Amino acid sequence: MDDLHLLPKVRDALSYLYVEHARIDRHEKSIAIHDPQGHTPVPAASLCVLMLGPGTSVTHAAIQALADNNCLVVWCGEENVRFYASGTGGTRSAAPLLHQARLASHFARRMQVVRRMYAMRFGETPAPGDTVELWRGREGVRMREAYARLSKETGVPWQGRRYDRGDWGSADPVNRALSCANSCLYGLCHAAILATGYSPGIGFIHTGKQLSFVYDIADLYKVEVTLPVAFRIGAEDPPNLERAVRLACRDRFRESKLLSRIVPDIQKALAVTPEESAAWLEEFAPNSDPALPTDLWSPESEAGATEGAEEAAEVSAVPAAVPAAVPDSSAPPAAGPPNIAPNIAPNIAPNIAPNIAPNIAPERPDVGPFGPDPGCEEPPPPSPRFRRG
């Protein structure tokens, strides 16, 4: 699709569709699902995420139709409880990704994003003196209170978030329902992140995994969306619990208008204005050749960043190295100065260390304030039953 303005918007799409044990082919300008019961046309232009489970095959033409309609394809495990691979989003501009990377790589800016994300969770702005550890502690309290409240409302006993990845069936119904519901939410947030040009791996509260930013965004909605669904289905304990959770999540996503909220919430967390978002789209005009390379980088292109301009000026001020003259092999060696290194070396560290040490920025811990969030859990292994969603 050459005209990016014609791409379906995430907020206008359906949430997702899960398919297993079927063949997917192109049907007119969309796709169709073929199984022993026949074939079912699917409007790809109205679909946000297509989740492909075990036993699914898809043709090249179908993938092209899905890509033209900006539909994310996710290869996942049975009942959507594992994530294996995914396609790419529909944007060609790297500006959102560069903006996200600048925020994540600058300590003060990253802290600002973390504060905004916690403010969106709590509904109030953290106090200036609050530490990240304090916010994480409050988040843990918020999640425990939500579990206790829903357990009381539904009558489901709650013993904590417990499940064995090696024995999925041994977990109680509510824990299985929570994992399945969160997997659906992760897929939806993943699609929105890729569709808007951001990276799912550059997180701010979560870090270290390729879905860190997905966990950051999904945690904004768990208490409101997935936890009530999981406890309600867990209380009913239907025979095919995972399928019931997927269908309930689909309805809950629609009722809460989640698709229309995810992209604005991402932009709010990253302090992106609507004008900036529109400018990023206009970078690649509809009538431009999508195969042409982009412009080359120059220091002037970062004129809006004060720190970048200052660093560029410092680099430009460094004098170029003068090439050393080639010695004449026929001339006798010149007498050099006496070896004074043994007399100087012992005195270097004591003289300059007091001046250097105070200026060294403290090392930012890898986990420290940006460690895993209490609300994040690993996807469980597949169950032994195969059913179509």
VENLINBEL-V792726 format. One record per residue. N is the residue number from 1. OMEGA is omega as a letter, one per 30 degrees, with the letter a starting at -180 (none if undefined). D_FIRST is the distance of its C-alpha to the first C-alpha in Angstrom with 2 decimals. Layout:
BEGIN
n=<N/N>
omega=<OMEGA/OMEGA>
d_first=<D_FIRST/D_FIRST>
END
This chain:
BEGIN
n=<1/2/3/4/5/6/7/8/9/10/11/12/13/14/15/16/17/18/19/20/21/22/23/24/25/26/27/28/29/30/31/32/33/34/35/36/37/38/39/40/41/42/43/44/45/46/47/48/49/50/51/52/53/54/55/56/57/58/59/60/61/62/63/64/65/66/67/68/69/70/71/72/73/74/75/76/77/78/79/80/81/82/83/84/85/86/87/88/89/90/91/92/93/94/95/96/97/98/99/100/101/102/103/104/105/106/107/108/109/110/111/112/113/114/115/116/117/118/119/120/121/122/123/124/125/126/127/128/129/130/131/132/133/134/135/136/137/138/139/140/141/142/143/144/145/146/147/148/149/150/151/152/153/154/155/156/157/158/159/160/161/162/163/164/165/166/167/168/169/170/171/172/173/174/175/176/177/178/179/180/181/182/183/184/185/186/187/188/189/190/191/192/193/194/195/196/197/198/199/200/201/202/203/204/205/206/207/208/209/210/211/212/213/214/215/216/217/218/219/220/221/222/223/224/225/226/227/228/229/230/231/232/233/234/235/236/237/238/239/240/241/242/243/244/245/246/247/248/249/250/251/252/253/254/255/256/257/258/259/260/261/262/263/264/265/266/267/268/269/270/271/272/273/274/275/276/277/278/279/280/281/282/283/284/285/286/287/288/289/290/291/292/293/294/295/296/297/298/299/300/301/302/303/304/305/306/307/308/309/310/311/312/313/314/315/316/317/318/319/320/321/322/323/324/325/326/327/328/329/330/331/332/333/334/335/336/337/338/339/340/341/342/343/344/345/346/347/348/349/350/351/352/353/354/355/356/357/358/359/360/361/362/363/364/365/366/367/368/369/370/371/372/373/374/375/376/377/378/379/380/381/382/383/384/385/386/387/388/389>
omega=<a/a/a/l/a/l/l/l/a/a/a/a/l/a/a/l/l/a/l/a/l/l/a/a/l/l/a/l/a/a/l/l/a/l/a/l/a/l/a/l/a/l/a/a/a/a/a/a/l/a/a/l/a/l/a/l/a/a/l/a/l/l/l/l/l/l/l/a/l/l/l/l/a/l/a/l/a/a/l/a/l/l/a/a/l/l/a/a/a/a/l/a/l/a/l/a/l/l/l/a/l/l/a/a/l/a/a/a/l/l/l/l/l/l/l/l/l/l/l/l/a/a/l/a/l/l/a/a/a/l/l/l/l/l/l/l/l/l/l/l/l/a/l/l/l/l/a/a/a/l/l/a/a/a/l/l/a/l/a/a/a/l/a/a/a/a/a/a/a/l/l/a/a/l/l/l/l/a/a/l/l/l/l/l/l/a/l/l/l/l/a/l/a/a/a/l/l/a/l/a/a/a/a/l/l/a/l/a/a/l/a/a/l/l/l/a/a/a/l/a/a/a/a/a/a/a/l/l/a/a/l/l/l/l/l/l/a/a/l/a/a/l/l/l/a/a/l/l/l/l/a/l/a/a/a/a/a/a/a/a/a/a/l/l/l/a/l/a/a/l/l/l/l/l/l/l/l/l/l/l/a/l/a/a/a/a/l/a/a/a/a/l/l/l/l/a/l/l/a/a/l/a/a/a/a/a/l/l/l/l/l/l/l/l/a/a/l/a/l/l/l/a/a/l/l/a/l/a/a/a/l/a/a/l/a/l/l/a/a/a/a/a/a/a/a/a/a/a/a/a/a/a/a/a/a/a/a/a/a/a/l/a/l/a/a/a/l/a/a/a/a/a/a/a/a/l/l/l/a/l/a/l/a/a/l/l/l/l/none>
d_first=<0.00/3.81/5.75/6.87/9.63/8.11/7.83/11.10/13.96/16.28/19.23/17.97/17.41/20.14/21.74/21.57/22.53/24.85/25.29/27.92/29.64/26.97/24.37/20.72/18.88/15.97/17.18/15.58/12.04/13.50/16.21/20.00/22.79/25.74/29.17/32.80/32.77/29.98/26.26/24.48/21.08/19.05/16.50/13.75/12.25/15.77/16.35/16.53/18.15/18.91/22.15/23.26/27.04/29.58/29.56/25.84/23.85/20.14/18.53/15.83/13.94/14.37/13.07/9.80/9.66/10.81/8.44/5.38/8.07/9.32/12.50/14.88/16.85/20.46/23.13/26.41/30.02/31.92/31.89/29.25/32.00/30.61/27.40/26.52/22.97/19.48/15.88/14.11/12.59/9.29/10.90/11.36/14.67/17.87/20.00/20.34/21.38/23.81/25.27/25.85/27.48/29.74/30.95/31.67/33.49/35.78/38.58/39.27/35.64/35.08/38.18/36.83/33.69/36.00/38.23/35.42/34.25/37.83/38.35/35.43/37.04/40.57/39.96/42.12/41.93/43.83/46.95/46.85/49.38/47.68/46.65/43.67/46.17/47.42/43.93/43.31/46.70/45.91/42.65/44.71/47.17/44.46/43.03/46.55/47.46/44.36/45.24/48.85/48.03/45.72/48.30/50.94/48.89/47.87/51.05/49.22/51.26/49.37/50.58/47.73/44.36/45.46/43.91/44.28/41.17/43.27/44.55/41.91/44.06/46.98/45.32/46.34/43.99/43.03/42.03/39.89/38.30/37.65/35.90/33.69/32.84/32.06/29.76/27.71/27.71/26.70/23.65/22.55/23.29/21.58/18.27/18.74/19.72/16.76/14.28/16.17/16.37/20.00/21.86/23.57/26.38/27.63/29.94/32.69/35.19/34.23/34.00/34.02/31.35/27.63/27.36/29.75/27.48/26.50/30.26/30.74/28.37/29.44/33.07/32.54/32.29/34.45/37.68/36.13/33.79/34.42/38.16/39.29/37.23/38.62/42.20/42.05/40.75/43.12/45.99/45.15/44.66/43.07/43.22/39.48/39.11/35.72/34.04/35.89/34.67/31.00/31.41/33.43/30.90/28.14/30.46/31.56/28.07/27.50/30.97/30.74/27.29/26.38/22.59/23.14/25.56/24.10/21.71/24.42/26.98/25.12/24.94/28.57/29.74/28.18/29.35/25.97/26.25/23.67/23.88/23.03/20.02/18.72/19.61/17.66/14.41/15.51/16.13/12.69/12.52/9.54/11.32/12.04/11.51/9.70/12.41/15.26/17.65/18.49/21.90/25.03/26.92/30.26/32.85/32.29/28.72/30.45/32.77/32.09/33.48/37.29/37.93/35.49/37.16/40.59/39.77/38.35/41.60/43.68/41.98/42.44/46.11/46.95/48.95/47.87/50.03/52.74/52.93/56.22/58.77/59.51/63.09/65.77/66.86/70.31/71.19/73.05/71.13/71.59/73.22/70.69/71.31/72.90/70.72/70.21/67.28/69.63/71.11/67.84/65.61/67.68/67.47/63.73/62.44/65.14/64.68/60.90/59.90/61.03/58.92/55.75/55.75/55.32/52.21/50.33/47.65/48.26/46.15/43.42/43.80/41.01/41.50/43.97/42.53/38.99/39.98/38.55/38.65/41.05/38.35/36.32/37.03/35.90/34.19/36.93/37.11/36.17/38.71/40.29/39.07/35.89/34.52/31.31/29.88>
END
